[in-house]
Structure formats: C-alpha cells, structure tokens
Amino acid sequence: MAHELETWSDGTASFVSAREHAWHRLGTVLPAEFDAAQAMSYARLGGWNVRTMALQTAPVLSDDGVFGALPVPDQFATVRTNPVSGGVDVLGVVGRGYTVIQNEEHADLLNRVVDEAEPVSRRPVRFGVAVRCSCR
C-alpha cells in the first residue's frame, strides 16, 4: 500500500505522529501531547491559502486563426499556495457548490472538540493517536 503523503525535497513528509513512527517511517514524531496548530506547523499543512479559480481550456485555435482559452462553465480548479516553494499547486476540480475551508479552520474546530471532550472523558486527549470519546 502506498503512503500517498506529500514528500519534500529535503526528505521530510507532511505527516506527524505521536510518540512513535507510523508504518511508513515518514514525517515528524511529536511528544505525547500536542494541539492541531502544532501538528499543522510540523507537517507544513498551514498557510496554504486554498482557493478556487475559474477553469478554462488550454488555448485553442479558432476558425479565424486566433488562439484563445475557452471557459469551462460551472467548474473550478482548487489551488493552494505551496508551503515550501510559494508557487501555486492545483489540487483538483470542483463544481459551483464547493466551499473552501482552510486547514486552520479544521484545526480550530478540532481543538474546540478536544477542549469540550476532555473534561467529560477524564483522560488525556492526544492528536496523532486514535481519539475515543464516550458521548452519552
């Protein structure tokens, strides 16, 4: 099975784990307790500035000999700012109804969930390991 992690020219990978390496031995091993913002920083998952851009064809030759791109209706490329090179990377194609949510927003939500769950569970909650929550 392929790990399908983003790897960088310096040999690092966009992955973190708690206390021990994952099966692929890539990424950064963090101490037992860390929050989502720390994990994102070590894994280079922050500051992506994900956004959509109108999709268009490559330039095509028209009947009158003019090159131009054609718009692709209701389709958009999702792109990000590469955290290492600063260039733009295409992530995929989405439709009109897609809403971009930044990784930082997910991290904030995850931190709030953990903050709410910890008093209920009465045990340490750690990112990077399976989190179990008993909700009654």
Sequence and secondary structure as in RCSB ss.txt:
>XXXX:A:sequence
MAHELETWSDGTASFVSAREHAWHRLGTVLPAEFDAAQAMSYARLGGWNVRTMALQTAPVLSDDGVFGALPVPDQ
FATVRTNPVSGGVDVLGVVGRGYTVIQNEEHADLLNRVVDEAEPVSRRPVRFGVAVRCSCR
>XXXX:A:secstr
      B TTS BS EEESS  TT  SEEE S   HHHHHHHHT S    EEEEEE   EE TTS EE  EEEEE
EEEEEE TTT  EEEEEEEETT     HHHHHHHHHHHHHHHHHHH S   TTS       
